[in-house]
Amino acid sequence: MLIRLVIGLALLAAGDVAIAQSVCIDLGNAVEHQLKKSASDFADGITDNSAPRATLREVRTSNSLALARMNIELMGQNKCPPRTKPVDPMIYLGEALDCELATQRGEKDSPKCKLDEWRGLSSKTSKTEG
């Protein structure tokens, strides 16, 4: 009887770990999506120099980053492993600009605009000059 109880508790704990791991993966994906969206918002209409549209881009970028921050806080509350990548939407800027240029050329539903396929710059390829 005791062995059944121990095995049952072990299976329950393993199930909790799998659920927690799934939550962490979902939250991590949500953070990455918001970073990509933020880069996309930044690139949107980049050739338009009007102050109202620039302000709108900044507001949308700030909103995306706020959502990313909330998901990072949820990751902490769920005891997820810490992020190993910086919270920097500019790693996706190249792909966001490619999407924006394709959109301006009239390429509807361009593959360049599929956020799920954006990989961004890795920390190994992006170096800052000092």
C-alpha positions as CSV (number, residue, x, y, z in Angstrom):
1,M,0.0,0.0,0.0
2,L,2.8,2.4,0.9
3,I,4.6,1.6,-2.3
4,R,1.5,2.5,-4.3
5,L,1.2,5.8,-2.5
6,V,4.9,6.6,-3.2
7,I,4.6,5.7,-6.8
8,G,1.4,7.7,-7.1
9,L,3.0,10.7,-5.6
10,A,6.0,10.3,-7.9
11,L,3.8,10.2,-10.9
12,L,1.8,13.2,-9.7
13,A,5.1,15.2,-9.2
14,A,6.3,14.2,-12.6
15,G,3.0,15.4,-14.1
16,D,3.4,18.7,-12.3
17,V,6.9,19.1,-13.7
18,A,5.7,18.4,-17.2
19,I,2.9,20.9,-16.8
20,A,5.3,23.5,-15.4
21,Q,7.8,22.8,-18.3
22,S,5.0,23.3,-20.8
23,V,4.0,26.6,-19.1
24,C,7.6,27.8,-19.2
25,I,7.9,27.0,-22.9
26,D,4.6,28.8,-23.7
27,L,5.7,31.9,-21.7
28,G,9.1,31.9,-23.4
29,N,7.5,31.7,-26.8
30,A,5.1,34.5,-25.8
31,V,8.1,36.7,-24.9
32,E,9.9,36.0,-28.2
33,H,6.6,36.7,-30.1
34,Q,6.3,40.1,-28.4
35,L,10.0,40.9,-29.1
36,K,9.4,40.1,-32.8
37,K,6.2,42.1,-32.8
38,S,8.0,45.0,-31.2
39,A,10.7,44.9,-34.0
40,S,7.9,44.7,-36.6
41,D,6.1,47.7,-35.0
42,F,9.4,49.6,-35.0
43,A,10.0,48.9,-38.7
44,D,6.4,49.5,-39.7
45,G,6.3,52.5,-42.0
46,I,9.9,53.4,-41.3
47,T,10.0,55.5,-44.4
48,D,7.1,57.6,-43.1
49,N,8.6,60.7,-41.4
50,S,5.4,62.0,-39.8
51,A,5.4,62.6,-36.0
52,P,2.0,61.1,-35.3
53,R,3.0,57.8,-37.0
54,A,6.4,57.8,-35.3
55,T,4.6,58.3,-32.0
56,L,2.2,55.4,-32.8
57,R,5.1,53.1,-33.6
58,E,6.7,54.0,-30.2
59,V,3.5,53.3,-28.3
60,R,3.0,50.0,-30.0
61,T,6.7,49.0,-29.4
62,S,6.3,50.0,-25.7
63,N,3.1,47.9,-25.4
64,S,4.8,44.9,-26.9
65,L,7.7,45.2,-24.5
66,A,5.3,45.6,-21.6
67,L,3.6,42.4,-22.6
68,A,7.0,40.7,-22.8
69,R,7.9,41.9,-19.3
70,M,4.6,40.6,-17.9
71,N,5.4,37.2,-19.4
72,I,8.9,37.2,-18.0
73,E,7.4,38.0,-14.6
74,L,5.0,35.1,-15.0
75,M,8.0,32.9,-15.8
76,G,9.6,33.9,-12.5
77,Q,6.4,33.2,-10.6
78,N,6.2,29.7,-12.2
79,K,9.9,29.1,-11.3
80,C,10.9,28.8,-14.9
81,P,14.6,28.8,-15.8
82,P,15.9,32.3,-16.4
83,R,16.2,33.6,-19.9
84,T,19.6,33.2,-21.4
85,K,19.0,35.7,-24.2
86,P,18.7,39.5,-23.8
87,V,15.3,41.1,-24.0
88,D,16.2,43.1,-27.1
89,P,13.7,43.4,-30.0
90,M,16.5,44.8,-32.2
91,I,17.9,41.3,-32.8
92,Y,14.9,40.9,-35.1
93,L,15.2,44.3,-36.8
94,G,16.8,42.9,-40.0
95,E,13.9,40.5,-40.5
96,A,11.4,43.2,-39.6
97,L,12.8,45.6,-42.1
98,D,12.8,42.8,-44.8
99,C,9.1,42.3,-44.1
100,E,8.4,46.0,-44.2
101,L,10.2,46.4,-47.5
102,A,8.3,43.4,-49.0
103,T,5.0,44.9,-47.7
104,Q,5.9,48.3,-49.3
105,R,6.6,46.4,-52.6
106,G,3.0,45.1,-52.4
107,E,4.0,41.5,-51.7
108,K,0.9,40.4,-49.7
109,D,1.5,37.5,-47.3
110,S,5.2,37.6,-47.9
111,P,7.1,34.7,-46.3
112,K,9.4,37.3,-44.9
113,C,6.6,38.4,-42.6
114,K,6.1,35.1,-40.9
115,L,7.1,35.9,-37.3
116,D,7.4,32.2,-36.4
117,E,10.2,31.8,-38.9
118,W,12.3,34.8,-37.7
119,R,15.5,33.7,-36.0
120,G,17.1,37.0,-35.1
121,L,20.8,37.6,-34.5
122,S,22.5,35.4,-32.0
123,S,24.6,37.0,-29.4
124,K,27.6,35.5,-31.1
125,T,27.0,37.3,-34.4
126,S,26.0,40.7,-32.9
127,K,29.0,42.5,-31.5
128,T,29.1,46.0,-30.3
129,E,32.1,48.2,-31.0
130,G,33.6,49.9,-28.0
